Amino acid sequence: MIDPEQERAASRERWESIAPGWETGAEAFHAGALPVAHWMVDRLQPQPGQTILELAAGRGDVGFLAAELLHPGGTLISSDGAEAMVEIARRRAEQLGIENVEFKPIDLEWIDAKLASVDGILSRFGYMHAVDPEHALRDARRVLRPGGRIVLAVWDLPEHNPWLAALPQEAEALGLVEPRPEGAPGAFALSAPGAVSALLESAGFDDPAVEPIDLTFMAPSVDAWWNTQRQMSSSMRPLLDALSPADHYRLRDAVEARWAPYVTPDGSVAIPGRALGVVAEA
């Protein structure tokens, strides 16, 4: 069992500390995951004049695509539970010249918005990190207008995501981390078949539809991909920073053996992944 409040506090601290890596050190991840962003905006179908809320927005990749479609008169609310992430998104919007955006620190599970006040919700790779995802989705249902749509994405099962699963799995196999309690939030917390649909239905959403989205993550070398993982992983970065040199090399050797099938003759890396895109109506 986990203590919910301790878990929430620890999660916020991890994401605040890892935020700089998402801004400057994870371009290979952002490029590989971009098809998910396009899929989500296509399914949301944002319209001019609407108000769209992005939860757990990170640096804003998904919401900024939607913002372009809200002109004239529409607004994107870009939010994240980590204030450092909100500031990163704010800087990116300025760089991209996107002006119809409001930036707010908002907890995924406790949405600071009025009843039926938004037309659509986006959240890419957020809900699996919620301590109480059903409550989080109920709160999303509360703030959506009748007929509004939620579009989210989570990761499919670990076997479909060697780019992400290898590092934590090998760390656990080597005894470098304790196994996570069953039901604990994390990358694969909602990967089981039917898990997201069941939560959405329990939260009051209608007709959830789930679609797999196959991805490829590319990097110029194994070293480059290892550094990407180190920069972006809120759970693994603290471990990697604390390992002794010997344990670090043991872990890296084990992970690189898992990635070896995806190394091309020129030394570059192309590792498969799979997300689950989900859409439902309020």
N, C-alpha and C positions, 0 to 999 in steps of 0.2 A: 504494500500500500504506500501511496505517496501523500504527503500533506499538501492539499491544493494551494494554500496561500504561499507556502514555501516554494512550491514548484513555479508558481506564477512569478514570484520575486526573482528566483534564480534565472528563469527564462528571460525576463526583462533585462537583467544584468548582462546575460550572455549576448543578447542581441545588441544592446548598447555598445558593448566592447568590440563586437565583430563588425559593426557597421562600416568602419573605414575600408575593410577588405571588400565589401560589396560595392563600394564606390570606385576603387582603384585596382583591385586585384582579381576580379572574377569575370573578365570580359568573355572568356571562353564559355563559362556557364551561361551568361546572358545571351550570347549568340546561339548556343544550342537550345535554349529554352524559348527563344523568340516565337517559334511556331505555336506554342501554347497561348501566348498573348494574342496572336492573330485569331486563333480558333475562338478564344473567349469573347473577343470583341465582335466577331461575326455572329456568335450565338446571342449575345446581348442585344444587338441591333439598336444601339443608342440613336436617339432622334434629336434634332434641333430643339432647344428649349428645355430639355430634361435635366434633372439633377441625378448624377451618378456618384455613388460612394464606392471608393476602393478601400478595402480593409487589408491590413498587413501588406501595404503597397510596396515596401522596400524602397527601391529607387524610382518607382513609378512606371515601369516599362509598360504594363497593361493599361493603366488608366490614361496615360498620355496618348495612346492610340485612340482611345474612346473620346478624349477631349476634342480631337479634331472634328468629330462628327456631331458635337453638341452645338456648334455655331448655327444660327445666331441665338443668343439668349440662354444657352445652357451652361451648366457648371459641373465640373468634376471636383469632388471632395477627396483629396488624396490623404490617406491616414495610415498610421502605423503605431503600434504600442511602444516602439522605441523612438524617443525623441530625436536621437541621432539619425535614424533612418528618415524621419520627416524632413530634417534639414538637408539631407542628401537629395531627396526628391525635389525640394525647393530649389536647390542649386541647379539641378538638371533641367527643371522647367525654365529657369532663367536662360540657361545655355541654349535650349531648344526654341526659345521664344514663345512658349505656351503661356497664355495669360488668363484663360478662363478656369483657373484652378484655385481652390482654397486648400490650405494645408493645416491639418489638425492631428495632434497626438490622440489616438482613440484606441482603447483596449478592444481587441477582437470580441471578447466575451461580454463587454458592457458598453454598448454603443451610445455615445453621447449625441443623440439625435431624437427628434420628436417622432411620435407615432405617425406612420404613413407619410413620411416627409421626403422620401427619395424614390426615384423611378426604377432604379436598378442598382445591383450590388455586384462588384467584382472582387474576387480574392484568389490570387494564384499562390498555392503552396502555403496557405495560412492556417486552415482549419485543423490540419493534423497536429499542429503545435498547441491547440487549445487544450487546456486542462479539462474543460467540460464542453466538448464540441456541440452537444445537443442544446445546451443553454445558449451557446454562442449563436447557433442557427435560429433558435427561437427569437433571440433579440434582433437578428437580421430580418426575420419575418415581421416583427413588430414595426420596424422603421420603413418597410417597403409599402408602397401604395398598392391597393388591390389590383391584381393583374401584373404587378411588377415582377421582374425576373432577377434571380440570382444565378450567376455563373461563377463557378469555382473550379479549381484544379488541385488534385492531390497526386502523390506518387503511387504508381502501381506496385505490385509485390516486389520484394528485393531481387528475385531472380530475373526480373525484367530491367533492373537498374544496377548493373555492375559498376557503373561510374560512381554511384553513390554508396552502394551497400558494402563494397569490398573493405573500405577503411574501418568502419565500426565493427563489422563482423570479424575481421582479423584481429582487431584490438581486443575484442572479447575472447576469441579463441586463444590468444596468447596470455590471457589473464591480466591484461593491462587496464581493463575497465570492468566494473561489475555489470552483469546483465540488467537491463532496464526492467522494472516491474511490469507485469502484464497490464495492458491498458494505459501505460504511461504515454504522454504526448511525445511525438517524434516523427521523423520523416515517413515512416511506414505505418503509423498508427491507424490510418484509414484506408489501407491498401487492400484489405480482405474483400473478396467479392460480395457485393451487396451492402457493404458497411455504410457508404455515404448515402445511398438511396434510403436505407432504413432510417438514418438520422434525419434526413430532410423530411421524410414523411412524418416522423414523430414530432418534428418542429412545426408541422402544419403546411408544408409545401405540397403542391400538386404535381403529379406526373414527372418525377425526376428522371432524367435521361443521362446515361453515362456512355462516354465514347473514349476508347483508347487513342492516345496520340503518341505515335512513335517518334523518337528523337535520336539525334546523333551529336555527341559532344566531341569536339575536335580540338587538338592542341598540337603544337609543333614538336613536342617531345614528352616523354614520361615525366621528366623533371618539371616541365611547365604545367602538366596536369596535376601533379602532386602539389605544386605551389598554389594552384587554383583551389584545390580541396582545402588546403591549409588556411587560405585566406577567407573562405566563405563558410566554413562549417562552425556553427555556433556550439556544437557538442564536442567536436574533435579538436578544435583549436586549443582549448585549455589543456587537453591531454597532451597534445604534441609539444606544447611549450614546456610542459613539466617533465617530459621523459628524459631519462639518462641517454647519453649517446648510444650505448649498447642497445637499449630497448627501442630507441628510435630506428636504428638500422634493422633490427629484427622485424619491426612492424613494417617498415618500408619494403623490405625484401618480400615479405608475405603478400603485401598489397600489389606490388609490381608483378608478382607471379600470377595474380588474378587478372591483371590487366594485359598480360603478355599476348593473349590471342588477338588483341585489338591494336597492336602496334604494327604499322605498315613497314614495308622494306626501307623506306627513307627515314624511319625513326619517328615519324609523326604518329599521333594517336587518334583513333576514331572509335569511341565507346558508345554502345547503344544505351538508350534509356526509354522509359515509357511513362507518360503521365495519364491520368484519368481526368478528362474534362467532363464536367457535370453541369447541367442546366435544369432549373425548376422554376415554377411560377408561384407567386403568393396568392 
